[in-house]
Amino acid sequence: MEPSSPRKPHLSSLPLDSENKATEFHPFSTSPPHMLAFHLAWLSLFSCFFSTFSIPPLIPIMRQNLNLSAADVGAAGTAAFVGSIFSRLAMGPVCDLVGPRIASAALSLITAPIVLATAFISSPTSFILVRFLIGFCLANFVANQFWMSSLFSTSVVGLANGFAAGWANMGAGVAQLTMPLLYSFVKSFNVPENTAWRVIFVVPATFQAITAIMVLIYGQELPCKESIKVSNKPKESFLRLLFNGLMNYRGWILGLIYGCCFGVEMTMDNIVAQYFYYRFGVNLQVAGTIAACFGLTNWFARPMGGVVSDQMAKLFGVRGRLWGLWAVLTVAGLLCVLMGRANSVGGSIGVMCMFSVFVQAASGLTFGIVPFVSKRSLGVISGMTGSGGTVGAVVTQMLLFSGDKFSTQTSISVMGLMMIICTLPISLIYFPQGGGMFCSPNETSIDEEDYSLLV
C-alpha cells in the first residue's frame, strides 16, 4: 500500500525492522511517526465511540420527551450497530486504497454533523434514523487497527492494536459518565429538560471534528516509503484484494469470534445504564457512573489482551494466540451468565467489572491474530473482523434486548451461553507455518509472498 499523499518522512526514535515497522511500543511517548500516529488513531476513534454512546445514558429522559416505546428504543439500538456493519466492511478496502489517515479523517468529518443533528430530533423515526447514521462513524475502528498493523512489527502488533483500540473504546464509558453530568449542569441554569439534553450534543460533535482535523494535519501512514522492500510481483487490483480477503476462511471465523466479544461489549454499552436504572432503581447519574465502569476498564483490559497474545506467541507461536483467545473468551462467557443471575446491585456491579475485563481482553486477543491472516488483504480481513463485531451486536440486540420477550437479566445470561458456544470455531483456524489449536505446523517451506494469499 502506498501512502495516500506525498508527505515528508520523519526519522523514528524507535528501532525498526526491514519494513520500517517499529519493533518496540512505548504508549506514553509521542515521538513521530509511529507513536504520534498511535495517539492520533486512538483519540480519533475515542471521539467516535463517545459520539455513538452519548445517547444511551440519556434515553430515560429522551424517552419521555420523544414518546419512545420500548420497541423504539430497541430498534434504535439495533440501528446504531447496523449502520456500522456495512461501513466497517467497506472501510477495509478503502484503507487498502487511500490509507487509514484519509479514510479515518474523512469518515469522522462526514458523520460529525449527524451527531449534532441529534439536537433536532422530534419523533421516534428521526431518533432511529440518527442512531443509524451515527453508527457509521464506528468504522473508524478498522482504520485504527489497519494503521497500527502498518506501523508496528509482529512482535508488538498485538500490544499496539490492544492499546489503540482499548483506549479508544473508553470513549463509550466516558460518554456514559459525562453526558448525564453535562445534562445536569445545563439543567441547573433553569434550562427546560427538553432543551437541556439537546444542547449538550454540541460537545461530541465538536470533539469528533477536531480529532479528525488533527489526524489530517499530523498523521502519517508509513514512516519512510523509500526504504520499504518492494515486491517483485505486480500490484494487485482492488477486486483481487477483496476476493483474496473474502476467500480466506480465517477472516470469517475471526469475524464470528469478534461478534462474541466486541459485539457483546457494544450491546452492554447500549443497555447497561438502563439495566441498572430500571432493575435496581438507581438514579440517572448513578446508572451512568456504573455503566462507565464497564467501558473504562478498556484503559487496561483490551491492551492486556494484546500483551497476553504477544506473550503466548513468544512461548507457543500462533497456537498460543489461539489458545489464549479461547480461554479468555470462555471465562468472559461464564461471567456474563453469572451477571444475569446476580440479584443484588453490589454483586451485579462486581461481576460486571470482572466480565468487562475478560470480554475486552478477548477483543485484544482477536486482533492479535488478524495481522497474520493476510498481508496483501489486511484491510479486507480487518474490515471483515470488525464488521463481525457489529453483526454480533445487532444479533444479540435483536434476539435478546428488543421488546419484552425476555427479562434483561435473562437475556444477559443467554448472551453468555452464546459466547461460550461460539468459541468452538477457534479450533478450526489453521496456519500452515504456525499450526492450529490441535494441529502442528506444516514443515513444508512456503514463500512469504505466497503465504499471505493462502486460503
C-alpha positions as CSV (number, residue, x, y, z in Angstrom):
1,M,0.0,0.0,0.0
2,E,1.3,3.5,-0.9
3,P,0.6,6.5,1.3
4,S,-2.4,8.5,0.2
5,S,-0.4,11.6,-0.4
6,P,3.2,12.6,-0.5
7,R,4.4,13.5,3.0
8,K,7.9,14.3,4.2
9,P,9.0,11.2,6.2
10,H,10.0,11.6,9.9
11,L,13.0,9.8,11.4
12,S,11.8,7.5,14.1
13,S,13.3,7.3,17.6
14,L,12.2,3.6,17.8
15,P,14.1,0.6,16.5
16,L,12.7,-0.5,13.1
17,D,12.6,-3.8,11.1
18,S,13.3,-4.1,7.4
19,E,9.8,-2.8,6.6
20,N,10.3,0.3,8.8
21,K,7.8,-1.1,11.3
22,A,8.6,-0.3,14.9
23,T,9.8,-3.3,17.0
24,E,9.1,-1.5,20.3
25,F,6.0,0.1,21.6
26,H,6.0,3.0,24.1
27,P,2.4,4.1,24.8
28,F,3.4,7.2,26.7
29,S,5.7,8.5,24.0
30,T,4.5,10.9,21.3
31,S,7.6,10.7,19.0
32,P,6.7,10.8,15.3
33,P,5.8,9.0,13.2
34,H,4.9,5.7,15.0
35,M,3.8,6.9,18.4
36,L,2.3,10.1,17.2
37,A,0.1,8.1,14.8
38,F,-0.8,5.8,17.6
39,H,-2.1,8.6,19.8
40,L,-4.0,10.2,16.9
41,A,-5.6,6.9,15.9
42,W,-6.9,6.1,19.4
43,L,-8.0,9.6,20.1
44,S,-10.0,9.9,16.8
45,L,-11.7,6.5,17.4
46,F,-12.3,7.6,21.1
47,S,-14.3,10.5,19.8
48,C,-16.4,8.2,17.6
49,F,-17.2,5.9,20.5
50,F,-18.1,8.9,22.6
51,S,-20.5,10.2,19.9
52,T,-22.1,6.8,19.4
53,F,-22.7,6.1,23.0
54,S,-23.6,9.7,24.1
55,I,-27.3,8.8,23.6
56,P,-27.9,5.6,25.7
57,P,-27.3,7.2,29.1
58,L,-29.9,9.9,28.3
59,I,-32.6,7.5,27.0
60,P,-34.7,7.6,30.2
61,I,-35.0,11.4,29.6
62,M,-35.3,11.3,25.8
63,R,-37.9,8.5,26.1
64,Q,-40.3,10.8,27.9
65,N,-39.7,13.8,25.7
66,L,-40.0,11.9,22.4
67,N,-42.7,9.4,23.5
68,L,-40.4,6.5,22.7
69,S,-41.8,3.0,23.3
70,A,-39.6,0.0,24.4
71,A,-39.7,-1.2,20.7
72,D,-38.5,2.2,19.5
73,V,-35.5,2.1,21.9
74,G,-34.6,-1.4,20.9
75,A,-34.9,-0.6,17.2
76,A,-32.7,2.4,17.6
77,G,-30.1,0.4,19.5
78,T,-30.1,-2.2,16.7
79,A,-30.0,0.6,14.0
80,A,-26.8,2.1,15.6
81,F,-25.0,-1.2,15.0
82,V,-26.5,-1.9,11.6
83,G,-25.1,1.4,10.4
84,S,-21.5,0.3,11.2
85,I,-21.7,-3.2,9.7
86,F,-21.5,-2.0,6.1
87,S,-19.3,0.9,6.8
88,R,-16.7,-1.3,8.6
89,L,-16.8,-3.8,5.7
90,A,-16.2,-1.0,3.2
91,M,-13.5,0.7,5.3
92,G,-11.1,-2.1,4.9
93,P,-10.7,-1.9,1.1
94,V,-10.8,1.9,1.4
95,C,-7.8,1.8,3.8
96,D,-6.0,-0.5,1.3
97,L,-6.6,2.1,-1.5
98,V,-6.1,5.5,0.2
99,G,-4.6,4.7,3.6
100,P,-6.0,4.8,7.1
101,R,-5.3,8.5,7.7
102,I,-7.5,9.9,4.9
103,A,-10.2,7.2,5.4
104,S,-10.4,7.8,9.2
105,A,-10.5,11.6,9.0
106,A,-13.0,11.7,6.1
107,L,-15.5,9.5,7.9
108,S,-15.3,11.5,11.1
109,L,-15.8,14.8,9.3
110,I,-18.8,13.4,7.4
111,T,-20.5,12.0,10.5
112,A,-19.8,14.8,12.9
113,P,-22.8,16.9,11.6
114,I,-25.1,13.9,12.1
115,V,-24.1,13.8,15.8
116,L,-25.0,17.4,16.1
117,A,-28.4,16.7,14.4
118,T,-29.3,14.7,17.5
119,A,-30.3,18.0,19.0
120,F,-33.1,18.4,16.4
121,I,-34.8,15.0,16.5
122,S,-38.5,15.3,17.3
123,S,-40.0,11.8,16.7
124,P,-39.2,8.1,17.2
125,T,-38.5,7.8,13.4
126,S,-35.9,10.6,13.5
127,F,-34.4,9.1,16.7
128,I,-33.9,5.7,15.0
129,L,-32.5,7.3,11.8
130,V,-30.0,9.5,13.7
131,R,-28.7,6.5,15.7
132,F,-28.4,4.5,12.4
133,L,-26.3,7.2,10.7
134,I,-24.1,8.0,13.7
135,G,-23.2,4.3,13.8
136,F,-21.3,4.7,10.6
137,C,-18.5,6.5,12.4
138,L,-17.6,3.3,14.3
139,A,-16.0,2.1,11.0
140,N,-13.0,4.2,12.1
141,F,-12.1,1.2,14.2
142,V,-11.0,-0.6,11.1
143,A,-8.7,2.3,10.1
144,N,-7.4,2.3,13.7
145,Q,-6.3,-1.3,13.6
146,F,-5.1,-1.2,10.0
147,W,-2.9,1.8,10.9
148,M,-1.3,0.0,13.9
149,S,-0.7,-3.1,11.9
150,S,1.1,-1.0,9.2
151,L,3.4,0.7,11.7
152,F,4.3,-2.0,14.2
153,S,6.1,-5.3,13.7
154,T,4.7,-8.7,14.5
155,S,6.5,-8.8,17.9
156,V,4.4,-5.9,19.3
157,V,1.5,-5.6,16.9
158,G,-0.9,-7.3,19.4
159,L,0.1,-4.8,22.1
160,A,-0.2,-1.8,19.7
161,N,-3.6,-2.9,18.5
162,G,-4.8,-3.6,22.0
163,F,-3.8,-0.2,23.3
164,A,-5.1,1.7,20.3
165,A,-8.5,0.1,20.4
166,G,-8.7,-0.3,24.2
167,W,-8.0,3.4,24.9
168,A,-10.4,4.3,22.1
169,N,-13.2,2.1,23.4
170,M,-13.1,4.1,26.7
171,G,-15.0,6.7,24.8
172,A,-18.2,4.7,25.4
173,G,-17.5,4.7,29.1
174,V,-16.6,8.3,29.3
175,A,-19.9,9.2,27.4
176,Q,-21.9,7.1,29.9
177,L,-20.3,9.1,32.7
178,T,-20.2,12.7,31.3
179,M,-23.4,13.0,29.3
180,P,-25.7,12.7,32.4
181,L,-23.4,15.2,34.2
182,L,-23.5,17.6,31.3
183,Y,-27.2,17.3,31.2
184,S,-27.5,18.1,35.0
185,F,-25.1,21.0,34.6
186,V,-27.1,22.6,31.8
187,K,-30.4,22.0,33.6
188,S,-29.0,23.7,36.7
189,F,-29.3,27.0,34.8
190,N,-33.1,26.6,34.7
191,V,-32.9,25.3,31.1
192,P,-36.0,23.2,30.3
193,E,-35.5,19.5,30.3
194,N,-36.4,19.1,26.6
195,T,-33.8,21.7,25.7
196,A,-31.0,20.7,28.1
197,W,-30.4,17.2,26.6
198,R,-30.4,18.7,23.1
199,V,-27.8,21.4,23.8
200,I,-25.1,19.1,25.1
201,F,-24.8,17.2,21.8
202,V,-22.6,20.0,20.5
203,V,-19.9,18.5,22.7
204,P,-19.4,15.1,21.0
205,A,-19.9,16.6,17.5
206,T,-17.2,19.3,18.0
207,F,-14.8,16.8,19.6
208,Q,-15.1,14.4,16.7
209,A,-14.5,17.1,14.1
210,I,-11.4,18.4,16.0
211,T,-9.8,15.0,16.2
212,A,-10.4,14.3,12.5
213,I,-8.6,17.6,11.6
214,M,-5.7,16.6,13.9
215,V,-5.4,13.3,12.1
216,L,-5.3,15.0,8.7
217,I,-2.6,17.5,9.8
218,Y,-0.3,15.5,12.0
219,G,-0.9,11.8,11.0
220,Q,1.3,9.7,8.7
221,E,0.7,6.2,7.4
222,L,4.2,5.0,6.7
223,P,7.5,6.3,8.2
224,C,9.6,6.2,5.1
225,K,8.3,4.6,2.0
226,E,11.5,4.9,0.1
227,S,13.3,2.3,2.1
228,I,10.5,-0.3,2.2
229,K,11.2,-3.5,0.4
230,V,9.4,-3.7,-2.9
231,S,7.9,-6.9,-4.1
232,N,8.8,-8.3,-7.5
233,K,5.2,-9.2,-8.1
234,P,2.8,-6.7,-9.7
235,K,0.5,-4.7,-7.6
236,E,-2.9,-6.3,-7.4
237,S,-6.2,-4.6,-8.2
238,F,-8.9,-3.7,-5.7
239,L,-11.2,-6.5,-6.8
240,R,-8.3,-9.0,-6.4
241,L,-7.5,-7.8,-2.9
242,L,-11.2,-8.0,-2.0
243,F,-11.5,-11.5,-3.4
244,N,-8.4,-12.8,-1.6
245,G,-9.7,-11.5,1.7
246,L,-13.3,-12.8,1.3
247,M,-12.0,-16.2,0.3
248,N,-9.9,-16.5,3.5
249,Y,-11.9,-18.6,5.9
250,R,-9.9,-17.4,8.8
251,G,-11.3,-13.9,8.4
252,W,-14.9,-15.2,8.6
253,I,-14.2,-17.2,11.8
254,L,-12.4,-14.2,13.4
255,G,-15.5,-12.1,12.5
256,L,-17.7,-14.6,14.3
257,I,-15.4,-14.6,17.4
258,Y,-15.2,-10.8,17.4
259,G,-19.0,-10.7,17.3
260,C,-19.0,-12.7,20.6
261,C,-16.6,-10.3,22.4
262,F,-16.7,-6.8,20.9
263,G,-20.3,-7.3,19.7
264,V,-21.3,-8.2,23.2
265,E,-19.3,-5.3,24.7
266,M,-21.2,-2.9,22.4
267,T,-24.5,-4.4,23.4
268,M,-23.7,-4.0,27.0
269,D,-22.7,-0.4,26.4
270,N,-26.1,0.1,24.9
271,I,-28.2,-1.5,27.7
272,V,-26.2,-1.5,30.9
273,A,-27.2,2.0,32.2
274,Q,-30.9,1.3,31.5
275,Y,-30.5,-2.2,33.2
276,F,-29.3,-0.7,36.5
277,Y,-31.8,2.2,36.2
278,Y,-34.8,0.1,35.8
279,R,-33.9,-3.2,37.7
280,F,-32.3,-1.7,40.8
281,G,-33.9,1.7,40.8
282,V,-30.7,3.8,40.9
283,N,-30.9,7.4,39.6
284,L,-29.7,8.6,36.2
285,Q,-26.3,9.8,37.4
286,V,-25.6,6.6,39.4
287,A,-26.7,4.4,36.5
288,G,-24.4,6.4,34.1
289,T,-21.5,6.0,36.6
290,I,-22.0,2.2,36.9
291,A,-22.2,1.9,33.1
292,A,-19.0,4.0,32.8
293,C,-17.1,1.4,34.9
294,F,-17.9,-1.2,32.2
295,G,-16.4,0.9,29.4
296,L,-13.5,2.5,31.3
297,T,-11.8,-0.9,32.0
298,N,-10.8,-0.7,28.4
299,W,-7.9,1.5,29.6
300,F,-6.1,-1.7,30.6
301,A,-8.3,-4.7,29.7
302,R,-8.0,-4.6,25.9
303,P,-4.3,-3.8,25.9
304,M,-3.8,-6.6,28.4
305,G,-5.4,-8.9,25.8
306,G,-2.8,-7.7,23.3
307,V,0.0,-8.3,25.8
308,V,-1.3,-11.9,26.5
309,S,-1.5,-12.6,22.8
310,D,2.1,-11.4,22.2
311,Q,3.5,-13.3,25.2
312,M,1.7,-16.5,24.3
313,A,3.1,-16.1,20.8
314,K,6.6,-15.9,22.2
315,L,6.1,-19.1,24.1
316,F,4.0,-21.2,21.7
317,G,3.8,-19.3,18.4
318,V,0.4,-18.6,16.8
319,R,-1.0,-21.6,18.5
320,G,-0.5,-19.8,21.8
321,R,-2.5,-16.8,20.4
322,L,-5.4,-19.1,19.5
323,W,-5.5,-20.9,22.9
324,G,-5.2,-17.6,24.7
325,L,-8.2,-16.3,22.8
326,W,-10.3,-19.4,23.5
327,A,-9.6,-19.4,27.2
328,V,-10.2,-15.7,27.9
329,L,-13.4,-15.6,25.8
330,T,-14.8,-18.7,27.6
331,V,-14.2,-17.1,31.0
332,A,-15.9,-14.0,29.8
333,G,-19.0,-16.0,28.7
334,L,-19.2,-17.7,32.1
335,L,-19.1,-14.3,33.9
336,C,-21.8,-13.0,31.6
337,V,-24.0,-15.8,32.6
338,L,-23.3,-15.1,36.3
339,M,-24.0,-11.4,35.9
340,G,-27.5,-12.1,34.7
341,R,-28.1,-14.2,37.8
342,A,-26.8,-11.7,40.3
343,N,-29.7,-10.3,42.4
344,S,-28.1,-7.5,44.3
345,V,-26.8,-4.2,42.9
346,G,-23.4,-4.7,44.6
347,G,-22.9,-8.3,43.3
348,S,-24.1,-7.3,39.9
349,I,-21.6,-4.4,39.7
350,G,-18.7,-6.7,40.9
351,V,-19.4,-9.4,38.3
352,M,-19.9,-6.8,35.6
353,C,-16.5,-5.3,36.2
354,M,-14.8,-8.8,36.0
355,F,-16.8,-9.6,32.9
356,S,-15.8,-6.3,31.3
357,V,-12.1,-7.1,31.8
358,F,-12.3,-10.5,30.2
359,V,-14.6,-9.6,27.3
360,Q,-12.5,-6.6,26.4
361,A,-9.2,-8.6,26.7
362,A,-10.7,-11.1,24.3
363,S,-11.2,-8.4,21.7
364,G,-7.5,-7.5,22.1
365,L,-6.6,-11.2,21.6
366,T,-8.7,-11.4,18.5
367,F,-6.8,-8.5,16.8
368,G,-3.6,-10.1,17.9
369,I,-4.3,-12.7,15.3
370,V,-5.7,-10.6,12.5
371,P,-2.4,-9.2,11.1
372,F,-1.2,-12.8,10.4
373,V,-4.1,-13.8,8.2
374,S,-3.3,-12.0,5.0
375,K,-0.6,-9.3,4.4
376,R,-1.9,-8.2,1.0
377,S,-5.6,-8.1,2.1
378,L,-5.0,-6.9,5.6
379,G,-7.6,-4.1,5.2
380,V,-10.2,-6.6,4.0
381,I,-9.6,-9.0,6.8
382,S,-9.7,-6.1,9.3
383,G,-13.0,-5.0,7.8
384,M,-14.4,-8.5,7.9
385,T,-13.4,-9.0,11.6
386,G,-14.6,-5.5,12.6
387,S,-17.9,-6.0,10.8
388,G,-18.3,-9.3,12.6
389,G,-18.3,-7.3,15.9
390,T,-21.2,-5.1,14.8
391,V,-23.1,-8.1,13.4
392,G,-22.7,-9.7,16.8
393,A,-24.1,-6.6,18.4
394,V,-27.1,-6.5,16.0
395,V,-27.9,-10.2,16.5
396,T,-27.8,-10.0,20.3
397,Q,-29.7,-6.7,20.4
398,M,-32.4,-8.1,18.1
399,L,-32.7,-11.5,19.6
400,L,-32.4,-10.7,23.3
401,F,-32.9,-7.0,24.0
402,S,-35.7,-5.9,21.6
403,G,-39.2,-5.9,23.0
404,D,-40.1,-7.7,26.3
405,K,-39.9,-11.4,25.3
406,F,-37.2,-11.9,27.9
407,S,-36.3,-10.0,31.1
408,T,-33.0,-8.1,30.7
409,Q,-31.2,-10.3,33.3
410,T,-32.3,-13.5,31.5
411,S,-31.1,-12.1,28.2
412,I,-27.7,-11.3,29.7
413,S,-27.3,-14.9,30.9
414,V,-28.4,-16.3,27.5
415,M,-25.9,-14.0,25.8
416,G,-23.1,-15.5,27.9
417,L,-24.1,-19.0,26.8
418,M,-24.0,-17.9,23.2
419,M,-20.4,-16.6,23.7
420,I,-19.3,-19.9,25.1
421,I,-20.7,-21.9,22.2
422,C,-19.3,-19.6,19.6
423,T,-15.7,-20.1,20.9
424,L,-15.6,-23.6,19.4
425,P,-14.8,-22.5,15.8
426,I,-11.4,-21.1,17.0
427,S,-10.2,-24.7,16.9
428,L,-10.8,-24.7,13.1
429,I,-8.3,-21.9,12.4
430,Y,-5.0,-23.3,11.0
431,F,-1.9,-21.6,9.8
432,P,0.5,-23.7,7.7
433,Q,3.5,-22.0,9.2
434,G,2.2,-21.8,12.7
435,G,-0.3,-24.6,13.2
436,G,-3.7,-24.6,15.0
437,M,-5.0,-25.3,18.4
438,F,-4.7,-29.1,17.9
439,C,-2.5,-29.3,14.8
440,S,1.2,-28.8,14.3
441,P,2.7,-26.5,11.6
442,N,3.3,-27.8,8.0
443,E,7.0,-28.5,7.7
444,T,7.0,-27.7,4.0
445,S,8.7,-24.4,3.3
446,I,6.3,-21.7,2.0
447,D,7.3,-18.5,0.3
448,E,6.4,-15.4,2.4
449,E,4.7,-13.7,-0.6
450,D,2.6,-16.7,-1.4
451,Y,1.8,-17.4,2.3
452,S,-0.1,-14.1,2.6
453,L,-2.6,-15.4,-0.1
454,L,-3.3,-18.8,1.3
455,V,-7.0,-19.6,1.7
